[in-house]
Amino acid sequence: MAGDGIWRRAGCGVAGLIMLGGPVVGSQMWLSGTALAAQGPARTSSPFMDEASAGAGPSHSQPASEHRQSQANPHHGHPRPVSPHHQVRGRPAVPPPLQVQDHVKAGDPLLQGVPAGWGAHVLGVGAAQGGPPPQKTPPEAPSADHRAEHRDQSLHQFLQAEGREADAAKPGLAVSSQPAGNEPAVSAPSRNRILIPVPGQMGIAAYQSGDRFIILVDARQPMDVSALRGDGMFSRLGVTTLPDLTMISLPVPDTRQLYLSQQSDGWVLGDQPPPGMDYTDRPEITPRLRGDGLLFPMRRPGRVFSIKDPASGTSLVVGTTTLDDGGLLSLRKGRDYDVWPSMEGVVIAQHEPPQVVMRAIMQGDLLQRADDRPLADMDRAVYASDVDLNWLGLKHLAAPQAQERYRQALVAAADSSPGERFGKRLDAARAALGVGAFPDARAIMDVALEDDPEEAFRPDVRFFLAATDLLAGRMKGAAQLMQEWPEQAMRATKLWQGLYEAAAGGNDAEAARLLARDMPRLLNYPEPLRASLLPMAAELIARRGTPADRKALDSLPEGSEFRFIQAVRALRDGDEKKATSLLEALSVDHDPVIAEKAMEEGVALSLRDGHLPAEKAARQYASLLPDARLSGRDGIVNMLRAGADIRAHQWEAALQALDQARQAAPPHDEARMQALLSAALSGVVQGLPGPDGGGSQNEATLLHEAALLKAHMQDLPASAKKGNLLLAYGRLLGRLGLEEQAGNAMNTAIPMMTDPQDRAAAGDALAENEIRRGQLDKASATLADTGGASLPPQETARRTRLMASMAAASGKPEVALYLLGADQDPQAADIRAHIHENREEWSPAVADLRSMVMQLLPPQGDMTVSQQLLALRLASDASRAGDAGALEWIRNRVGDRPFEGDAGRMFRLLVSAQQAQ
């Protein structure tokens, strides 16, 4: 194509930054700026790279050679506020845009994967094929000598020149955006994100040095890259190429945070968080100490090379990553080297003379001393963030060294002057944490804050207090871990928030996710701290984590407690053979806690698979209680026993087990305890005799069940489930004749109910109770308060019958009969029959009672007491009405079924007298 000569020089591809946006139609996206790199092949050496890395670096399949620096500067420029007076510079003349697909066809590696229809333009190189015709003849291309001179320009000179150009646009001076000549001005909306189209096989590293954000693209081939500009803060972005490296430099005009994220077609850099992503939840690189050095783990590391930092001139060794593995969260200063904070990749600052080398291996980047001696300052280097290193004061020390550190810190705190007293005490508390003396650490802080209470407002102090509370089992104070922390520390606090969620319960899935993601950091903790936290975290991941979360358990240390966790993991993975083998071996472990837990899991596995009946499982759990008490797990075992009793419908036994569990259950099991209690009480309610009085009904049984409900109901929190249980309890009290207590229980239940139909049913029950107690006005108000327009027809009819009952009780029988109409429900027939009986209208009463008998008295089977009384009532009314047919019908309906007491003789007398007539 005609534009190929512009975009390709001597086989070099072009790399560009593309403003994110829609297709070219209607809104063009521009690659803008001033050329930084020559239009020609790059030299094999550069003033920005050390001699050891002047050539192309090794590929990922072959470990990179070790890189050493000839210069060093131990001072790292931290991000700092910069006066926000930088203005967007005037736009130079802009030739027409070139479709990005033309670059892709030309083989440019950084433009692979850019969406179809996007446009790009490099200023100062003329028109390209496929774009609109140029407005003017482009300037003559620079000569080869000029290009070579520009190529040899140092990056420091480029940055200085860029700064001088920015100074030309001072506040208060007009900055023209109209290009020279007759060309129209470029007008594009301001953007807060740009796409860096880096192919997937290229690695990057990103870090901030001073007020500049640096991105290093690990280009595997020389690239011809022109300077680019975007909108807003990105208008001062600059790009330059080295023989096998592309450097992107962005001056940050203020204290805003930048965000970098990977997507299918490259990396996105912006000053706003990526949409749909919690940036505080992104990955991080957690260093790991190995026998041969310090490993920075990466899923797919890129190259390692040496370069000088463009802002400070410090000699750096940089390791890139091809996947979004994150970076190091905070600065590590050591005797031989510093680890700089990074957003992606690893950035190592050499000291003078250079002492360390770094190379890429399959697991990541490995840092070693050049003379093969152990790295210095390893007590600090393995920690991933300021939260671990500075807020908690963790150090990678052997047990004797940690104890000596604690002793010296206590002595220093005792000898400290008032001005340094709090700092020394805080150091002593952190040293106590490092040896596992968690109550001592909290006690030291309590004393320190009594003398210096204002220090409690510091974020690091608040976090330390909450962490020690968690380790000491003080969950109320530990809840402070869940608050919002400073933005730069938010990512680093996630591990401890996961630990709190694991201990508190109720959000196990999120806790497992957070703990699995930060498991490498937890594995790096000092032994006393790791021994306290790791088993709890690993067991939660094994029990509640997803299959992806459970992969974090691959690197657990040896030991019976971790073999037990692997057994639980095997159960979750469906490998019952492995789980059974591990549990059988662990059931006779020397550690009584592990042995008891293994037996628990064995019973649970047999119960789940149906090899063990629920009743027998409950007995086996009960047999484990002596061992469980010795290991402090009797609360958990009693809850397991209660669960087995519930499955066996042994409600009272389940409640007894829960009573014992409540005395020793961990605080985070409260939700589980309440669920079991609710299930057991629901079983008690379901086992109650029906309102007609089943064969098992007797007053003693009802009193016992009512006592069980009353004793345990108070342990349930207010909820719709508790409301239903209270309603059943109130009905039970009503059957025992305790109408006032029944009404109180129902009154308490109704506000807890959220479902309209359940609320209406409870209102019906309470209104019936109030009618029986003669409180008609209260019953009417109850129906009004618990009603609604969306009630089903059967509920509406039931409420109509209740209003008819109130009308009859208040001396308005005609109103009651009008409300009931032709309703054939037994309750409606009963109300009508009572009205007719009071009026001595026996024939209508017989008709209603006969309807009730047909619905309530089956032709065969034993009769309940209420059924016997209904048959006797119909016979009596029929006898008064002289209705021989009704008497004959009820005699045949009852047959020779027996009655209780004198009711049978009365019934036989009535039907036989009519038969004799």
N, C-alpha and C positions, 0 to 999 in steps of 0.2 A: 504494500500500500504506500501511498505517497508520504504518509506521516511517519513511516518506520524509521527513516533516517534521523528524524528529530528525537524519537523516543528510545532508539537503541544506538549505542556507540560501541564498536569493538566488542560486541557480544555481551554488553552489560545491560542488565534489566533496570527498570526504574521502580523505585519504591515511593509511595505517596500516602498522604493522609487525606481521607475523604470525609467531608462534612456529612454527618448522617442526615438523611432526609428522603423524600419521595423520589419518583422517577424524574427524568430530565424534563418531561413535558410540564410546562408551567413554572418550574422552579429549578434552575441549574445549581449544581454543587460545584464549588471551585477548589482547585488546588492552587493556592496563591502564595506569593512570596518572592524572595530574591534568591538567585542561584547561589548555593554554597559549594557544590561539588562540580568538578570539571566534567565536561562532556567527552570523556575519554577513559581509557583503562586506568585504574588506580595504581599507585606505586606499591611496591612490596614493603615499604616501610613508611612510618608515619610518626610525627612528633608526639602523637597521643598514645602510642603503644610502645611497650617495652620490646627490646630486641628479641626476647624469648618468645614473644607472641606475634612477631611481625608477619609471619606467614599464615596461611589458612590453618585453623584449628582442627583437631581430630574429630572424627565423626563419633556419634553416640555408640556405635558398635565397637569402636576401639577407644579405650580410655585416653583421655586427653593427657598430654605431657604436663609435667609439673611446671608451674609458672612461678617465677620469682621476680621481685621488683628491685630496681636499683635505687629508687627514691622512696621516702616515707615521710608521712606527716601524721603524728598521733592525734592531731586535733581535727575533730569532725565538725563541720558546720551544721548545726541543727536547724530545723525549720524555724524561721523567725518572721514576725510581721514586717511587711514592706509597705511603704507609703503607696496608697492606691491612686497615684496621680498619673500612672502610665496611660497614655491615650492611644486609641486605635489610629494607626498611621494611615496616611492617605494611600489610596489604591493606585498602583501604576496602571498603564494601559493594559487592557485585558483582551487577548485574542479569543476567538470562539472556543467553546468547550469541545473536548474530544471524548467520544464514548469510551467508557472504561473497557468495554469488550474488545476494542482495538488493541489495548495494552495486553489483555489476556492472550489474544492471538499472537502477540509479539513475544510471549513467553516471560513476561515480567513476573517474578516469583511472589512479590508482595501484593499483586492484584488478583491472584487466584481466588475464586469463590465470591467475588463482589456481585451483588444482585444485578440481574439483567435490567437494563434501562437506566442505570445510574450514569452520570456524567462527571468528567474531571477535566481540569485544565491547568497546565503549568505555565506560569507567566513568563514572558520574555523569550519564548521559543517559536512563536509564529503560529500560523493556522495548521490545523490537522485535518486529515481526510475524514469526512463524515460530519463535520461541523458546519455551521453557517459561514458564508463568505466573510473574510476579514474586512474590518473597517478601514484599515490602512496597511501599508506594506510593513511587515515586521522588521525590526532592526536587524542589521547584519549579524550573523553568528560570530562569536568571538573566535579569534585565531587560536591555533593549537598552542602557541607560546603562552597566550593569555590564559588558556584553560589550565596549562601546566602550572603557571604561577598561582592561579586560584586554588588548585588542588593541593599545593604545598603549604597553603596558609594554615596556621595553627588554629585549633579550636578556641584558644584564649583570645586570639586576635579577632576571630569571628564574633565572639560574645561581646567583646569591647566595641566593635563596630556597630553591632546591633543596639547596644546601649546608647551610643552616640546618636544613632538615628532616632531612637525613641525620645531623646532629649529635645529633638527639634519640635516636638509637639507638646508644649508645656500647657498647664492649665491656664485658661484665659485667652489662649491664642486659637484662632480659627484654623481648623484642620480640614482642608478641602478633600472631598471624596470624588471630585470630578477629575478624570484623567486629562492629560494634555491632549491637544488636538481636538478633533471633532467626535471622539468616541464617547458613547454614553457612560454614565457612572454605573458602577456595580452596586446594586442594591439587593441585599439578601438578609433574611431574618437572622437575628442573633441565635446562636446555638450554644447548648451547654454540654454537648457530647460530640466526640469525633471518633471515627472508625480508623484504626491502624490495621490495614489488611495484611496481617502477617500469616503466611501459610502455616499449616499445622506442624510441619517438620522443622520449623525454625523456633529456637528458644528466645526468651526475652528475660531481662532483669530490669527492675524499676526501683528507684529510690529517690529520696530528696536530699539535696546537698545545699545548705543555705537557703536561698530563696529561689532555687531552681529545681524543677522536677526532671529527672533524667530517665529516659528509657533507652536501653541498649538492646538492639535487635541482632540476634546471632545469624547474620546472613552467611550462608555457606558458599556464596559466590560473589565476586565484586559487583557492586551496584552503582549505577549512575543516578544519583539522587539530587534533585533540585530543592532549594529552600521553599518551604510552604508556609502559608498563613491561613488561618481561619478567622472566624468572627469572635467578638468578645475577648475574653482573656486569651484565647488561642491565636489572636492576631500576631503575637510576638513569638510564636512557636518556630523553632529552627531545626533543620535536619541537615546532617552532614554524613558522608560515607567515608569509611576506612576500608582497607583491602578486604576484610571479611567481617565487617561490622558496620551497622548503621546506628548513629547516635541521634536521639531526639531530645531537644532541650526546651523546656517550657518555663519561662519566668513566672512565678506565682505572685501576683500583685498584692495579695493580702493574706490573711490567715485561714482562708477557706481550705477545706479538705478536698483532695482529689480522689477519684474512684476509678479503679481499673478492673475490668471484667472481661472474660473470654467468651466468645461466641463462635459459631461455625465458620464465619468468614474473617475472623481476626480478633483483635482486642479493642475494646471500647474504653476511651478515657474521657472522663467528664468531671464536672464540679457538682453534680447531683448524683445521688445513689442510683444504681441501675434499677429500672422498673421491675417490680415483682421480686426483688431480692433484698433480704436482710443483710446489709453489708457487714454488720457486726458479727455475722455468723459464717463468714467466709473461711476457707482453710488457712492454716499457718504452717510454717516449717518449724518443727520441734527438734532441736539438736539431740543427738544420742551418742553417748560415749561408748566407744568400742576399744578393743585392745590395741588396735593399730591407729587410733586417732579419733577425731570428732566427726560424726556422720551427720550431714544435713539431708534427711530423707526426702526423696522426690519420686513421683510415679514414673516420670520419663524425663530425666535430666538432659539438658542441652550441653553446650560446650563450656569449657572453663578457659578464660583468657585474662590477660593483664592489660590494664589501662590506667591512665591518670584521670582523677576526678577533675572535670572541667571547672568547677567552682573553687576548689581548695588546692588543686595540684597534688593531692595525696595519691600515692601509688596504691592501686586497688587490684585485688584478684576477684574476679566476678564469675559466678556460676549461674547459668541461665536455666530456665525450665520451659518445656514445650507445653505443659498443661498448667492449669490454674491451681498450683499448689500453695499459693500465698507466699509470704516472706517471713522475716524475723520481726517481731513486734517492737523490740526496744534495743537500745545500745548495750553492747558488752565490751568493756574496756579491760584489756589484759596486759601482761608484761611483754608479750611477743607480737601481739596483733590485737585489733579491735574488730568486732562484728557489728557492722552498721545496720540500723533499722532499714528494712526494705519492704516494698509492696509486693514484689515478685522476685524470686531468685535469692542468691546469697551474695553479699558484698563484704569482702574482707579487706580491711585497711592494714597494710604492712607497717611495722616499725622499722627504724633504721638501726643496724642493717637488717635486711629481710631475714626472717627466721623460719617462716612457714611456707608450705606449698599446698595446693589443693588440686585434686583431680576428680574427674567424673567416673563413677562406677555405676553398675546397674541399679543399685539401691539409692543413688543420689550423689552428692558431692562429699568427698572425704578430705578433711583438713588434717595435715600432719606437720610436724617439725621437719625441717630440711635435714637435720642431723640424726633423725630417727629416735631422738629422745622423747619422753612423754611431754605432752603439751602443758604449759604452765597455766595456772589460774583455772583449772578445770572445776573448782568448786563453784565458779560463777557461770562458766560458758554454757553449761547444759540447760540452763533455764530459758524459757521461751519469751518471757515478758517481765515487765516491771512488777506486776502483781506477784509473781513467784519470787523474783530475786530481791526486790526492794521493799514491797509492801509486807510480804511474809518473812523476808530475810532468810530464804532457804539457801543452803550451801551443800555442795556435794562433798561430804566429809565422811571418813570412817568413824565408827562409834567412839573410839577414844578421843579423836580430834574434836568431835561434836561435844563431848562432855567437857573437854578442856576449854572449848570456846564458851560454853555455858558458865563454867567456873570463873573465867576471866571477865565475862560480861557482868556477873554478879558483883565481883570485886570492883570493877570500874564504876558500876552504878552506885555502890556504897561510898566510894571516894569522890564522887562527882561534885562539882560546884553547883550552886542553884541555877546558873545560866545554862548548864549542859545536863542538868539532872533528868529532864524528861527524855531527851534523846538517849542517854545511857540506859535508862530504865526500859525504854522501848527496845533497845538492842538486847537487853537481858531477856525480855519477854520473847523476842524472836529466837534467841538461842534456846530458850526453854521449849519452844515449839519444835525446833530442830531435833531435840532429843526425845520427843514424845511426852514431855511433862506439860500436858495441855491445861490441867487445872492451875499449875504454877504460873504458866504464861498469863492466864486470865487474872490471877491474883496480883501479879506484878503490875498489870495494866490498871487494875482497880486502884491500887495505891498511887500509881503515877497520876491518874486522872483526878484523884482527890486533891493533889497539890497543884495540878495544872489542868483544870477542867476545860479551858478553852481549846486544848489540843484535840478534844474529842470531835471537833468539827472537820478535822483533816480527813480527806478521803482514804488515805492509806491507813490511818488509825481506825476509822470506822470499819474498814474491810477486815483488818486484823482482829478487831473485837468480835465481829460476826463469825469469822472463821474459827476462832478459839471457842466460841459458844457452841458452834456445830460439833467440834471435836469433843467437847465436854458434855454433849447431850442436852444443852440448854436451847431448845428449839425456838423459844420466843425471841431470844436475842439473835439467833442464827437467821431468823426471817429477814434481817436487814440485808442479807446477801442478795435478795431479790429486788432491791431498789435500783434506780437508774444511777449508773456510775459515769464519770467523765468519759467523753466520747473516745478519747485515745485509749482508754482502759476497758471499754465495754467488751471487746472480743476476748480479752484475757480473763474476764470475770466469769465467763460462761461455764467453765469447768466447775467452779465452786457453786454456781447456781444449780448445776446438775446434781452435785452432791447433796445440796439442800433438798431438792425435789425428791431424791432417792430416799432420804431420811424421813421427810415429812409425809410422803405418800400422796396419792391422789392424782398425780400426773406422771405416771411411770413411763409412758411411751416417750415423752419429751425428755425426761431425765436420762433414759437409756440412750437416746440419740446424742445428747450433749456429752455424756460420759464416753460413749464409743468414739466420738470424733476426737476427743482430747485424751484418749487413753495413753498415747506416747508421753504426754506431759506427766501424767500420773505415775507412769512407770519410772520416770526420771526423778521422782521425789526422794528425799532422804528416807532411809529404811524405817525409822519409827513412824513417820507420817504415812508412808506407803503401806505399812503393815496395818494401820488403822483404817485407811480409806479404800485400798484396792480390793479386798475381799467383798466389801459391801457393794462397790461399784460394779465389779465383775459379775456378781451374782444377779444384780438387777438387770444387767445387759443380757445375761443368759436366760433369765425368766421372762423379761418383758420386751427385749429388743427385737428388731426385725432381723431377717437373715443377713442383711448388709451390716447392721450394727454388730451382730455376733462375730463377724470377721475380726473385730478388734480384739477378740479373746485369743487369737492365734499366738500372741507373744507373751502369754502369762508365764510367770516363773514356775519353777517346780514346787512341789509341796502338796500334802494331802488336801488342804483346803481348796487349792486350785484344781486338783483332780476331781473333787466333788463338783466344782463349777463346770468342769468339762462334762461330767455326767449329766448335769442339768441341761447343758447345751445339747448334748446328744439326744436327750429326750425331746427337746424342741425341734431338733433337726429330723426326728423320726427314726433315729438309729437306736432302737430299743436294745439290740444285742450288745452294743458297746456300753450303753447306759447301765444295763443290768450287770454286766461284768464289773464295771467300775464301782457300782453301789455295793455289790457283794463283797468286794475286796475292802472297801472303806468301812463297811459295817463292823469290822473287827479292828479298826485303826486304833493306835495308841492314844490318839487325841479323843477324849470322850465326846466333845462337841461334834466333831466330824463323824464319829461313829453313830451318834444319835441322829444327826441330820440325814445320814445315808439310810438308816432304817426308816425314817419318816418317808423319804422319797420312795423307798422300796414298797411300803404299804400303799402309798398314793398310786404308784404305777400298777400294782396288782388290782387295786380298786378300779382304776380307770379302764383297765383291760377286761374287767369282768371276771378275773380269776379269784376275786375275794368279795364275798357279800358285804353289803354296807354294815350290817350288824357286827360281823366278825372284824371288819376294819376298825370300827369304833372301839371294840375290846382291845385290839392290838395297839391302837393309839394310847388307850388308857394304861397298857402295860409299859409304855415308854416313859410315862410320867416321872418315875424316880430318877432315871438318867437325865431327863429333860430338866428337872429341878436343879440337878448338880451343874448343868451347863447353862442355866439361866434361860432356857427355852420352853418352860412349861406353859407359858401363855400361848405360844404358837401351837404347841401340841394340843392343848385344850381346844383351840379354835378348829384344828383339823378334826379332832374327835367330834366336836359339835357339828361340823359339816357332814361327817359320816352318819351321825344320828339323824340329821335332817333328811338325808337320803333314805334312811330306814324308817322314816315317819315316827321316830321316837322323840316327840316334841319336848316332853318334860326332861328327858335325859340331855337333850341338846341345850336346854336352858340352864341346867345344872352345870354343864361343861363351860358354858359362856360365863356363868357367875364366877367360876374358878379362873377362867382366862382373864377376866377383867382386872384381877388383882396383879397380874404379871405381864400383860400384853404390852408390847412396845407402843409408844405414842402414835407412830405412823400407821399402826394397824387399826386405828379407831374406825375408819370407814368400813373396813372389812368386818369388824366386830358388829357394827350396826346393821350391815347387810345380812349377816347370819342371824342376828336377833330378830330382825324383821321377818325373815323366812320362817323361823321357829314359831313366832307369835301368829303368823298367818296360818301355819299348820294347826295351831290350837283352835283358832277361829273356825277353820274349815271342818274340824272334827267335832264341833258342837252339834247336838241334836237339832233337828229342824223345828220350825215353829209349831208343827202339829204334834210334836212330842213323840220321838222315836222310841224304840224298845229300850235303848240304853239310857233314856233320860231319867234322871232322878235328881232331887234337890242337892244331895251331897256332891254329885258329879259337877253340877252347874256351879256350886259354890267354890269347888276346887279350881275349876277352869277360870272363874272370875278372879280368884286370888292370884293365879299365875299371871293373868293379863295385867292386873293392877300393879303387881310387884315389878314388872319389867317394862311397862309402857313408858315410864318416866325416863328410861335410858335412851329412848329414841328421840332424835331431833324432830322439830315440827316439819311435816311434809304431807303430801297427799296420801302417801301410804299409811302414815300414822293416823291421819284422819279417818281412813276406812277402818283401821283397827279400833279406834275409839268408838266409831259408830257401832261396830259389832259388839264391843264391850257394853255400850249403853243398851242395846237390845237385850243382851244377856241379863243385865240388871233388871230390865223391865219384866222379863219372864220370871225373875225371882221376887217380883213384887216391890222392888226398890225403885219406885217411879221417880222420885226426886233425884236420886243419884244418877239414874239413867238419863234424865233430862240434862243434868249438868255435863255428863260425858258427851252427849250429842251436841250440846251448845259449844263445847270446846272443839269438837271435831269439824264443824261446818266451816269455820274460817280457814282451815288448812286445805280444803278441797279446791282444786283449780278446774277440774272438769265440770262443765255445766250440768251434765246429767247426773254425775255422782253427787253434786251439791244439791240438786233438786230431790234426789232420793233420800239424802240425809234430812232435808227439810221436811219431807213427808213423814219420816219416822219421828222427828221431833214434834211435828204438829199432832200426830196421833197420841204421843205421850202427853202433850199439853191438853188435848181434848179429854183424855181419860182423867186428868187431874182437874178438869173443869176450868182451865185457863183458855177460854175461847178467843179472847182478844189477842193473847200471845200467839195462839195457833194461827190466827189470821195473819198476823204480822210476819210470822215465820214463813208462811207460804209466799207472801209478797216479797220477802227479802231473798228467797232462794229460787224464785221463778225466773222466767225469761221467755222471749218470743220464739226461741229456736228449739223448744222442748219437743220431743217426739209425741205423736198422738196418744200412745198408751200412758205416758206420764201426765199429759193434760187431763185424760179421763180419770186417772187416779186422784188428781188434785180436785177435780169436780166432785168426786165421791166424798173426799174429805170435807169440802165445803157443805155438801148436803148433810153430812153427819153433824157438822156444827149447827146447821139450820134446825135439824131435828132436835138437837140437844137444847137449843135456845127457844123451843116452843113454836117453831115455824115449819110444821110438817108439810104444808102445801108448797113452800119454797123448796124443801128437800125433794119432794116428789117431782117437782118441775125440773130441778137440776138433774135428777137421775134419769128421767125419761124412760126409755126402753133399754137401758143399760143392763145386760145380762151377766155382768161380772158377779161372782158370789158375794162380794162385799156390798155391791149395790142392791142385790136381792135381799140381803140380810137387813139393810137399813129400811127398805120398803116393808119387809115382813114385820119388823118391829113397829113401824108406824101403823100398819093395819091391825096388828095385835093390840096396840094401845086403844085403837078405835073399836075393837071387837069386830073387825071386818075379816072374818075367818076365811072365807073363800079366796080373796086376793092374797091373804097371807099364805094359804096352802099352795097357791100357784108359785109364789116366790120361793117357798121352802122346797118345793119339789124340784125347781130349777137348781137350787143349791145342792140338793142330794145327788142329782144326776152328774154334777161336776165334781163333787167332793167325796162321794161314797161309791167306791168301785163295787161291781157285782160280786166279787169274790175276794177272799183274803181276810185276815184279822182286821178288826176295826179298832181304831184309836179311840181314846176317850172322847175327843171332840166329835168324831164321827158318830159314836153311840148317842151322844146328847142331841146331835142334829136329827137323827132318826126318831128319837123319842119326841122331839119338838114337833116334827111333822105329824106324827101319829096323834099327838094331843090336839093340834089345831084342826086336823082332819076330823077327829071325833067331835069337836065342838061344832064344826061346820056340817056334820052329818054326811061327810063325803066318803061313802063306802068304797068307791073306786080308788080314792087316794090311799085309804087304809089297806086295801088289798094290794095295791102297788108297792107300798113300803114294806108290807109283810113279806112279799115275794122278794123284794130287793135285799132285805136283811137275811132271810132264810133262817137257818138254825145256828147262825153265828152267835157266840156268847157275848153277854154284856158283863160289865163289872158292877158288883153291888146290887142295889135295889132297882137300877135302871132297867135291867132285863125283865124283872117281874112286872114293872109298870108298863113297859112296851107290850108284853104278851097280853096283859089285861086289856089294854086299849084295843088292840087289833082283834082279840078274840071276842070281846063284847060286841063289836060291830058285826062280826061274823055270825054271832048267835041271833042277832036281830034279823 
